[in-house]
Amino acid sequence: MTDREKSLNNNPNLSKKNVKIVEKILSKNDLKAKELKEKYRADGLYVINLMSSPGSGKTTLLENLCDFEDFKFCVVEGDLQTNRDADRLIKKGVFAEQIATGEACHLEAAMVETAYDKLKKQGGLGNADYLVIENVGNLVCPASYDLGAALNIVLLSVPEGDDKVLKYPTMFLCADAVVISKSDMIDYFGFKVAQVQEDLAKLKPNVPIFLTSSKDKKSLEILKDFIVNNKKQGYHSQHSF
């Protein structure tokens, strides 16, 4: 029995019937995620799963990262409704395919596969070396669904506060890197980077933390170089969703 299955079975708030249903859904997603990994590999793409709460700056981050010549990427966008985020990236010259999840608070591997196949058919993979999956803004649901990504990055914006790591541990356990976005606002919000570092060290030691701001190109370049180096080294996340 996996750790996840044990957790489900030991949860007093779930009936045995609910446990079986959840296990079945997750198992189906995991199988599809494995298929996606093979697709990514065959197409030569290094895949990043970008997760955060709503409004943390995921799309803004991507708008800025696309300015770097050595970071060519396409995007699968996840939101409950509208194509606004995909449209923003398309205006920047990035191939992007939007997924409107309706009421679902996360992306699943089957959703990503459909969008990915559309991108490929439209020539959207083009010269891209990376695929970024911008997950639905939520600090809970996306942490349970493997999308076959090589690198899981979690954003935490300064206006959200510095207490989120231990409040939403499942999400930050996914992280291969944590990005503190909107770092130019630290002084205004009294945000304590040390608190995030301390909490993350307790939860998952040795996870790198990056401070980024759309007003500081160097901070974005440091994050970009981290991703590029992980691709060169063939790093693939060992996190089990």
BAFI-3210 file (N, C-alpha, C; in Angstrom, 3 decimals, decimal comma, padded with zeros to 6 digits):
// residues 241
n [1|2|3|4|5|6|7|8|9|10|11|12|13|14|15|16|17|18|19|20|21|22|23|24|25|26|27|28|29|30|31|32|33|34|35|36|37|38|39|40|41|42|43|44|45|46|47|48|49|50|51|52|53|54|55|56|57|58|59|60|61|62|63|64|65|66|67|68|69|70|71|72|73|74|75|76|77|78|79|80|81|82|83|84|85|86|87|88|89|90|91|92|93|94|95|96|97|98|99|100|101|102|103|104|105|106|107|108|109|110|111|112|113|114|115|116|117|118|119|120|121|122|123|124|125|126|127|128|129|130|131|132|133|134|135|136|137|138|139|140|141|142|143|144|145|146|147|148|149|150|151|152|153|154|155|156|157|158|159|160|161|162|163|164|165|166|167|168|169|170|171|172|173|174|175|176|177|178|179|180|181|182|183|184|185|186|187|188|189|190|191|192|193|194|195|196|197|198|199|200|201|202|203|204|205|206|207|208|209|210|211|212|213|214|215|216|217|218|219|220|221|222|223|224|225|226|227|228|229|230|231|232|233|234|235|236|237|238|239|240|241]
n.u [000,840|000,568|001,925|000,058|-002,339|-002,445|-002,770|-005,272|-006,876|-006,601|-007,825|-010,226|-012,381|-013,191|-015,180|-015,000|-015,921|-015,592|-012,823|-012,075|-013,093|-011,605|-009,009|-009,227|-009,619|-007,223|-005,337|-005,902|-005,210|-002,460|-001,509|-001,988|-000,307|002,193|002,185|002,209|004,753|006,349|005,576|006,474|009,220|009,747|009,281|011,238|011,019|011,388|009,626|007,721|005,809|003,844|002,750|000,443|-001,359|-004,318|-003,561|-000,883|001,061|001,876|001,419|002,430|005,094|005,806|005,412|007,569|009,759|009,813|011,318|013,947|016,489|017,539|015,588|013,199|009,854|006,637|003,170|000,753|-002,236|-004,164|-007,333|-010,402|-012,325|-012,433|-010,055|-008,030|-005,397|-003,923|-004,211|-002,762|-000,151|000,099|000,077|002,600|004,054|004,252|003,437|000,424|-001,992|-005,224|-006,889|-010,066|-011,363|-013,854|-015,552|-013,538|-010,756|-008,146|-005,643|-005,751|-004,008|-005,113|-006,484|-004,348|-003,026|-004,822|-004,758|-002,042|-001,724|-003,169|-001,606|000,684|-000,297|-000,913|001,541|002,723|004,727|007,034|010,093|010,484|012,019|011,068|008,128|005,681|003,413|000,877|-000,723|-004,068|-005,013|-004,542|-003,946|-004,276|-005,702|-004,119|-001,873|-002,280|-002,237|-000,435|001,280|003,164|005,412|008,831|009,872|008,700|007,396|006,607|004,872|004,908|003,444|004,398|002,259|000,506|001,440|003,781|003,281|002,380|003,576|003,553|000,857|-000,215|000,939|000,984|001,068|003,573|005,279|005,420|007,204|010,041|011,330|010,861|009,317|009,407|007,372|006,826|008,671|009,586|007,833|008,219|009,000|006,769|004,769|005,776|006,874|008,437|011,159|012,873|011,153|009,756|011,899|012,649|010,312|010,068|012,400|011,842|009,756|010,524|013,619|016,398|015,248|015,466|015,047|013,747|013,813|011,809|011,037|009,067|010,183|012,836|015,148|017,411|016,802|014,924|016,453|018,178|016,414|015,585|018,045|018,404|016,370|017,150|019,636|018,815|017,517|019,700|021,131|019,464|017,565|014,874|011,928|011,474|009,247|006,326|003,101]
n.v [-001,201|002,199|005,355|007,354|005,906|004,778|007,109|007,951|005,812|005,982|008,310|009,727|011,144|010,235|007,882|004,317|003,800|006,268|006,409|004,385|005,424|007,797|006,706|005,312|007,358|008,821|006,846|006,397|008,877|008,875|006,883|008,050|010,236|009,008|008,236|010,744|011,648|010,121|011,173|013,822|013,333|012,152|014,303|015,988|017,855|019,729|019,763|021,931|022,214|024,670|026,064|027,645|029,954|031,846|034,812|035,158|035,739|034,087|034,119|036,645|036,223|034,376|035,965|037,665|035,892|034,981|036,748|036,027|034,796|032,221|030,639|029,138|028,505|026,810|026,925|025,407|026,404|026,717|027,454|028,226|029,570|031,609|032,839|034,503|034,503|032,857|034,369|036,655|035,675|034,786|037,206|038,004|036,483|033,828|030,440|029,217|027,209|027,173|025,747|025,422|024,675|024,606|023,792|022,509|022,528|022,179|020,902|017,927|015,016|013,994|016,210|017,911|016,427|016,568|019,344|019,606|017,982|019,506|021,827|020,734|019,852|022,274|023,274|024,433|023,563|024,011|025,666|025,229|024,404|023,874|023,086|024,768|024,184|025,943|025,783|025,599|028,277|027,567|026,364|023,812|021,570|021,033|019,761|017,072|015,828|014,316|015,498|014,657|016,242|017,422|019,200|020,763|023,769|026,068|029,022|031,729|034,589|037,811|039,510|037,562|036,682|035,389|032,953|030,658|028,219|026,166|026,134|025,110|022,467|020,192|021,167|022,530|020,451|019,327|020,866|021,475|023,732|026,931|029,952|033,205|035,601|038,986|040,395|042,953|044,184|043,512|045,078|046,693|044,978|043,751|041,251|038,234|036,732|034,972|033,517|031,933|030,447|029,065|027,564|026,016|024,541|022,882|021,401|020,409|019,975|021,709|022,716|024,961|028,535|031,286|034,758|036,879|039,561|041,437|043,781|043,500|042,350|040,777|039,056|037,438|036,276|034,683|032,717|031,647|030,589|028,583|026,773|026,120|024,907|022,676|021,262|020,699|019,014|016,892|016,626|015,207|015,433|013,728|013,589|012,063|012,164]
n.w [000,000|-000,877|000,428|000,062|-000,200|002,358|003,846|002,953|003,778|006,514|007,166|009,135|008,246|005,833|004,140|003,520|000,977|-000,282|-000,218|-002,025|-004,425|-004,718|-004,861|-007,276|-009,186|-008,902|-009,537|-012,226|-013,267|-012,701|-014,403|-016,889|-016,640|-016,765|-019,430|-020,595|-019,852|-021,539|-023,975|-023,758|-023,573|-026,060|-027,712|-026,968|-024,884|-021,902|-018,954|-016,930|-014,050|-012,936|-010,036|-007,754|-005,604|-006,662|-008,512|-007,837|-009,616|-011,750|-014,581|-015,228|-014,557|-016,573|-018,827|-018,572|-018,547|-021,146|-022,561|-022,533|-024,550|-024,477|-023,444|-024,578|-024,765|-024,653|-023,657|-021,542|-020,339|-017,365|-016,149|-014,435|-015,984|-018,988|-021,511|-020,900|-019,726|-021,469|-023,786|-023,109|-023,120|-025,742|-027,075|-026,467|-028,103|-027,484|-027,865|-026,746|-025,111|-023,908|-021,116|-019,993|-017,037|-015,899|-013,157|-011,890|-009,717|-010,443|-012,705|-014,631|-015,824|-018,207|-019,230|-019,765|-021,709|-023,892|-024,479|-025,026|-027,288|-029,085|-029,199|-030,388|-032,861|-034,021|-034,490|-032,362|-030,666|-031,987|-031,929|-029,312|-026,217|-023,805|-021,926|-020,228|-017,730|-016,625|-013,829|-012,407|-010,287|-007,053|-003,819|-002,919|-004,373|-006,860|-005,852|-005,706|-008,133|-010,551|-013,356|-015,016|-015,130|-015,119|-013,353|-010,505|-009,600|-007,116|-006,559|-004,279|-003,403|-002,182|-001,132|-000,184|002,253|004,723|005,884|004,645|003,974|005,996|006,439|004,131|003,585|001,864|-000,723|-000,771|-000,290|-002,749|-004,098|-006,100|-006,237|-004,739|-005,431|-004,435|-005,281|-006,522|-005,025|-004,706|-003,060|-000,459|001,821|002,170|003,000|005,205|004,962|005,843|004,790|006,037|007,650|005,826|004,841|007,183|007,772|005,459|005,587|007,730|006,695|004,121|003,556|001,968|-000,346|-002,967|-002,800|-004,495|-004,988|-006,769|-009,029|-011,259|-011,857|-011,647|-013,553|-013,254|-011,132|-012,332|-014,288|-012,802|-011,825|-014,277|-015,201|-013,322|-014,026|-016,648|-016,133|-014,677|-016,661|-018,365|-016,717|-016,604|-014,626|-012,818|-011,064|-007,986|-006,525|-005,293|-006,218]
ca.u [000,000|001,356|001,710|-001,195|-003,429|-002,503|-003,332|-006,707|-007,530|-006,537|-008,537|-011,532|-013,440|-013,524|-015,724|-014,257|-016,393|-014,934|-011,412|-011,953|-013,348|-010,445|-007,885|-009,453|-009,382|-005,809|-004,606|-006,118|-004,397|-001,052|-001,214|-001,943|000,895|003,318|002,114|002,627|006,214|006,915|005,337|007,407|010,565|009,832|009,281|012,414|010,610|011,543|008,300|007,603|004,466|003,884|001,587|000,352|-002,710|-004,667|-003,026|000,482|001,936|002,399|001,405|003,379|006,419|006,043|005,541|008,933|010,739|009,879|012,273|015,289|016,700|017,878|014,497|012,086|008,855|005,216|002,432|-000,617|-002,819|-005,337|-008,194|-011,794|-013,003|-011,793|-008,786|-007,256|-003,972|-003,337|-004,174|-001,650|001,102|000,097|000,468|004,051|004,685|004,368|002,350|-000,264|-003,297|-005,983|-007,830|-011,082|-011,705|-015,215|-015,571|-012,387|-009,765|-006,816|-005,504|-005,467|-003,134|-005,889|-006,731|-003,090|-002,752|-005,661|-004,208|-000,708|-001,904|-003,606|-000,410|001,564|-000,939|-000,860|002,937|003,057|005,958|008,005|011,481|010,466|012,762|010,362|006,681|005,262|002,002|000,444|-001,849|-005,146|-004,623|-005,106|-002,859|-004,674|-006,006|-003,060|-000,846|-002,634|-002,339|000,795|001,101|004,314|006,437|010,158|010,200|007,527|007,735|005,482|005,012|004,302|003,611|004,565|000,989|-000,186|001,951|004,904|002,877|001,640|004,266|003,046|-000,606|-000,543|002,143|000,945|001,522|004,996|005,998|005,603|008,111|011,465|011,805|009,827|009,576|008,707|007,143|006,506|009,595|009,786|006,836|008,523|008,998|005,414|003,918|006,455|007,061|009,669|011,744|013,444|010,076|009,538|013,065|012,581|009,194|010,362|013,459|011,177|008,867|011,254|014,932|017,228|014,527|015,931|014,068|014,126|013,052|011,690|010,197|009,011|010,973|014,245|015,450|018,435|016,144|014,280|017,520|018,665|015,435|015,687|019,271|018,147|015,567|017,997|020,641|018,142|017,312|021,002|021,537|018,494|016,867|013,445|011,411|011,206|008,044|005,219|001,820]
ca.v [000,000|003,423|006,322|008,053|004,993|004,700|008,371|007,938|004,805|006,399|009,580|009,431|011,915|009,586|006,529|003,371|003,972|007,459|006,079|003,607|006,323|008,685|005,901|004,976|008,563|009,146|005,817|006,667|010,053|008,503|006,144|009,028|011,048|008,230|008,342|012,100|011,722|009,555|012,145|014,930|012,855|011,957|015,617|016,724|018,980|019,699|020,249|022,563|022,373|025,916|026,040|028,738|030,464|032,825|036,156|035,204|036,261|033,046|034,578|037,754|035,613|033,813|037,089|038,179|034,865|034,768|037,712|035,438|034,086|030,812|029,975|029,078|027,603|026,918|026,904|024,927|027,276|026,204|028,362|027,774|030,190|032,618|032,586|035,728|034,274|032,371|035,502|037,526|035,070|034,781|038,560|038,094|035,596|032,472|029,524|028,829|026,567|027,353|024,741|025,945|023,478|024,689|023,846|021,779|023,440|021,658|020,229|016,499|014,612|013,848|017,562|018,412|015,700|017,134|020,655|019,364|017,475|020,655|022,643|020,037|019,848|023,639|023,667|025,246|023,130|024,796|025,603|025,214|023,398|023,711|023,257|025,200|023,951|026,891|025,111|026,421|028,928|026,867|025,798|022,506|020,504|020,620|018,978|015,651|015,326|014,238|015,892|014,162|017,283|017,132|020,182|021,370|025,058|026,685|030,450|032,329|036,027|038,577|039,936|036,434|036,475|034,457|031,823|029,690|026,928|025,168|026,090|024,295|021,640|019,257|021,884|022,838|019,181|019,063|021,835|021,328|025,097|027,878|031,307|034,290|036,606|040,362|040,641|044,399|044,661|042,908|046,071|047,220|043,975|043,166|039,835|037,706|035,649|034,013|032,641|030,965|029,557|028,206|026,626|025,082|023,655|021,886|020,584|019,754|020,639|021,851|023,219|026,322|029,616|032,394|035,999|037,467|040,734|041,817|045,011|043,141|041,350|039,860|038,026|036,535|035,546|033,656|031,631|031,044|029,782|027,395|025,841|025,678|023,981|021,414|020,548|020,203|017,925|015,806|016,463|014,898|015,402|012,428|013,696|011,171|012,838]
ca.w [000,000|-000,959|001,499|-000,216|000,129|003,815|004,321|002,666|004,614|007,918|007,344|009,745|007,582|004,574|004,221|002,694|-000,398|-000,806|-000,411|-003,257|-005,550|-004,839|-005,329|-008,675|-009,973|-008,862|-010,260|-013,656|-013,590|-012,662|-015,627|-017,978|-016,429|-017,285|-020,885|-020,934|-019,726|-022,756|-025,055|-023,567|-023,890|-027,505|-028,358|-026,509|-024,045|-020,446|-018,543|-015,616|-013,490|-012,185|-009,145|-006,767|-005,391|-007,694|-008,402|-007,312|-010,655|-012,641|-015,974|-015,318|-014,563|-017,896|-019,759|-018,434|-018,895|-022,592|-023,127|-022,556|-025,808|-024,248|-022,723|-025,514|-024,188|-024,962|-022,391|-021,335|-019,316|-016,675|-015,386|-014,433|-017,118|-019,852|-022,178|-020,711|-019,488|-022,721|-024,717|-022,702|-023,560|-027,205|-027,479|-026,288|-029,068|-026,924|-028,190|-025,512|-025,258|-022,674|-020,631|-019,077|-016,256|-015,380|-011,696|-011,355|-009,134|-010,755|-013,989|-014,614|-016,928|-019,444|-019,730|-020,305|-022,945|-024,953|-024,838|-025,577|-028,650|-029,901|-029,411|-031,321|-034,176|-034,530|-034,644|-031,203|-030,013|-032,732|-031,482|-027,842|-025,465|-022,536|-021,821|-018,897|-017,414|-015,602|-013,194|-011,863|-009,045|-005,898|-003,019|-002,382|-005,337|-007,798|-005,174|-005,733|-009,513|-011,332|-014,758|-015,748|-015,230|-014,585|-012,331|-009,887|-009,004|-006,405|-006,299|-003,091|-003,582|-000,952|-000,526|000,459|003,594|004,846|006,731|003,832|003,796|006,945|006,328|002,958|003,453|000,740|-001,914|-000,726|-000,388|-004,186|-004,710|-006,350|-006,010|-004,321|-005,919|-003,744|-006,311|-006,099|-003,918|-004,537|-002,101|000,844|002,899|002,351|003,650|006,361|004,636|006,414|003,992|006,989|008,118|004,754|004,843|008,372|007,632|004,377|006,078|008,571|005,878|003,031|003,545|000,768|-001,513|-003,244|-002,783|-005,363|-004,881|-008,105|-009,238|-012,670|-011,986|-011,454|-014,570|-012,755|-010,315|-013,274|-014,970|-011,869|-011,863|-015,608|-015,243|-012,500|-014,830|-017,754|-015,601|-014,340|-017,922|-018,814|-015,834|-016,703|-013,352|-012,855|-009,709|-007,369|-005,704|-005,627|-005,976]
c.u [000,873|001,059|000,387|-002,397|-003,586|-003,160|-004,840|-007,445|-007,588|-007,263|-009,935|-012,693|-013,853|-014,096|-014,905|-014,649|-015,698|-013,462|-011,221|-012,136|-012,144|-009,245|-008,017|-009,156|-007,903|-004,979|-004,728|-005,273|-002,919|-000,635|-001,091|-000,699|002,135|003,354|002,586|004,143|006,888|006,721|006,314|008,815|010,745|009,917|010,414|012,101|010,880|010,326|008,294|006,142|004,508|002,603|001,629|-001,109|-003,044|-003,984|-001,609|001,487|002,528|002,497|002,370|004,804|006,753|006,187|006,963|009,991|010,871|010,823|013,691|015,446|016,965|016,797|013,237|011,062|007,472|004,468|001,081|-001,151|-004,048|-006,048|-009,606|-012,542|-012,073|-010,456|-007,789|-005,765|-003,274|-003,201|-003,020|-000,325|001,217|000,512|001,971|004,802|004,891|003,178|001,728|-001,629|-004,017|-006,848|-008,787|-011,646|-013,140|-015,198|-014,363|-011,300|-008,336|-006,811|-005,231|-004,678|-003,888|-006,209|-005,486|-002,771|-003,541|-005,109|-002,847|-000,803|-002,352|-002,425|000,493|001,004|-000,847|000,573|003,449|004,314|007,159|009,438|011,590|011,318|012,039|008,850|006,391|003,770|001,644|-000,844|-002,899|-004,695|-005,316|-003,947|-003,196|-004,733|-004,855|-001,990|-001,114|-002,577|-001,019|000,485|002,303|005,454|007,760|010,485|008,914|007,944|006,479|005,801|004,297|004,519|003,657|003,232|000,208|000,244|002,985|004,567|002,279|002,280|003,696|001,519|-001,045|000,629|002,144|001,445|003,035|005,864|006,251|006,821|009,533|012,139|010,605|010,240|008,742|008,579|006,739|007,405|009,893|008,816|007,085|008,408|007,600|004,536|004,565|006,683|008,418|010,158|012,301|012,391|009,786|010,686|013,009|011,492|009,473|011,439|012,878|010,391|009,631|012,603|015,563|016,469|014,979|014,779|014,601|013,217|013,012|010,773|010,214|009,821|012,481|014,606|016,475|017,825|015,467|015,318|018,070|017,719|015,507|016,896|019,126|017,387|016,408|019,030|020,033|017,870|018,623|021,443|020,580|017,732|015,388|012,960|011,121|009,940|006,958|003,905|000,811]
c.v [001,248|004,338|007,047|007,186|004,849|005,948|008,416|006,983|005,205|007,700|009,304|010,152|011,318|008,195|005,629|003,521|005,169|007,197|005,350|004,493|007,223|007,930|005,610|006,166|008,872|008,127|006,029|007,851|009,698|007,735|007,091|009,905|010,320|008,288|009,717|012,247|011,201|010,499|013,306|014,524|012,729|013,282|016,515|017,923|018,723|020,421|020,746|022,668|023,570|026,042|027,204|029,024|031,446|034,170|036,273|035,696|035,229|033,544|035,734|037,239|035,078|034,899|037,652|037,161|034,670|035,751|037,153|034,534|032,590|030,076|030,022|028,057|027,831|026,639|026,210|025,681|026,639|027,279|027,810|028,293|031,198|032,150|033,712|035,494|033,772|033,519|036,452|036,980|035,036|036,149|038,783|037,160|034,181|031,630|029,033|028,245|026,613|026,131|025,442|024,753|023,485|024,843|023,155|022,749|022,998|021,152|018,756|016,139|014,492|015,206|018,106|017,727|016,276|018,473|020,510|018,894|018,590|021,561|022,021|020,070|021,214|024,128|024,479|024,823|023,797|024,575|025,516|024,081|023,038|023,811|023,669|024,936|024,910|026,361|026,102|027,007|028,313|026,243|024,426|021,450|020,101|019,736|017,479|015,034|015,453|014,608|015,472|015,155|016,836|018,013|020,828|022,650|025,657|028,156|030,824|033,831|036,730|039,012|038,823|036,242|035,367|033,188|030,659|028,312|025,853|025,114|025,175|023,354|020,718|019,910|022,092|021,587|018,799|019,776|021,328|022,693|025,941|029,268|032,292|035,429|037,951|040,793|042,123|044,998|044,157|043,919|046,609|046,271|043,361|041,683|039,359|036,504|034,567|033,040|031,549|029,956|028,572|027,150|025,577|024,083|022,553|020,889|019,749|020,452|020,699|022,216|024,661|027,326|030,763|033,585|036,645|038,682|041,059|043,080|044,749|042,001|040,331|038,737|036,989|035,683|034,426|032,456|030,898|030,128|028,500|026,346|025,259|024,652|022,646|020,591|019,928|018,994|016,733|015,560|016,147|014,712|013,983|012,447|012,763|011,835|011,890]
c.w [000,000|000,219|001,313|000,154|001,636|004,395|004,113|003,595|006,084|008,206|007,901|009,070|006,239|004,824|003,314|001,226|-001,035|-001,093|-001,729|-004,481|-005,790|-005,384|-006,822|-009,574|-010,055|-009,644|-011,767|-014,098|-013,640|-013,924|-016,818|-017,861|-016,960|-018,808|-021,351|-020,858|-020,983|-023,937|-024,963|-023,998|-025,391|-028,251|-027,866|-025,640|-022,562|-019,873|-017,105|-015,237|-012,543|-011,369|-008,154|-006,497|-006,510|-007,441|-007,900|-008,351|-011,591|-014,086|-016,183|-015,364|-015,951|-018,948|-019,738|-018,856|-020,401|-023,280|-023,212|-023,782|-025,616|-023,453|-023,594|-025,018|-024,788|-023,663|-022,534|-020,130|-018,683|-015,873|-015,401|-015,654|-017,795|-020,444|-021,905|-020,536|-020,748|-023,722|-024,389|-023,222|-025,075|-027,746|-027,342|-027,253|-028,589|-027,380|-026,889|-025,835|-023,913|-022,376|-019,680|-018,315|-015,746|-013,874|-011,075|-010,910|-009,413|-012,191|-013,758|-015,865|-018,247|-020,062|-020,421|-021,631|-024,108|-025,434|-025,512|-027,032|-029,593|-030,223|-030,478|-032,735|-034,834|-034,761|-033,472|-030,473|-030,669|-032,302|-029,966|-027,283|-024,172|-022,754|-020,383|-018,757|-016,291|-014,990|-012,709|-010,519|-007,841|-005,129|-002,436|-003,490|-006,263|-007,168|-005,225|-007,125|-010,267|-012,784|-015,605|-015,881|-014,622|-013,392|-011,817|-009,164|-008,373|-006,156|-005,010|-003,206|-002,234|-000,341|000,158|001,905|003,654|005,625|005,960|003,763|004,709|006,962|005,187|002,659|002,246|-000,537|-001,894|-000,668|-001,842|-004,745|-004,883|-006,229|-005,592|-004,788|-005,105|-004,752|-005,700|-004,935|-003,707|-003,514|-000,682|001,985|003,188|003,151|004,882|006,201|005,136|005,593|004,915|007,506|007,093|004,725|005,999|008,230|006,557|004,790|006,964|007,728|004,851|002,873|002,152|-000,497|-001,770|-003,280|-003,629|-005,100|-006,256|-008,085|-010,720|-012,935|-011,887|-012,403|-014,084|-011,930|-011,199|-014,001|-014,087|-011,853|-013,197|-015,706|-014,431|-013,311|-015,961|-017,277|-015,201|-015,583|-018,401|-018,008|-015,864|-015,422|-013,596|-011,417|-009,218|-006,519|-006,205|-005,230|-005,326]
res [m|t|d|r|e|k|s|l|n|n|n|p|n|l|s|k|k|n|v|k|i|v|e|k|i|l|s|k|n|d|l|k|a|k|e|l|k|e|k|y|r|a|d|g|l|y|v|i|n|l|m|s|s|p|g|s|g|k|t|t|l|l|e|n|l|c|d|f|e|d|f|k|f|c|v|v|e|g|d|l|q|t|n|r|d|a|d|r|l|i|k|k|g|v|f|a|e|q|i|a|t|g|e|a|c|h|l|e|a|a|m|v|e|t|a|y|d|k|l|k|k|q|g|g|l|g|n|a|d|y|l|v|i|e|n|v|g|n|l|v|c|p|a|s|y|d|l|g|a|a|l|n|i|v|l|l|s|v|p|e|g|d|d|k|v|l|k|y|p|t|m|f|l|c|a|d|a|v|v|i|s|k|s|d|m|i|d|y|f|g|f|k|v|a|q|v|q|e|d|l|a|k|l|k|p|n|v|p|i|f|l|t|s|s|k|d|k|k|s|l|e|i|l|k|d|f|i|v|n|n|k|k|q|g|y|h|s|q|h|s|f]
***
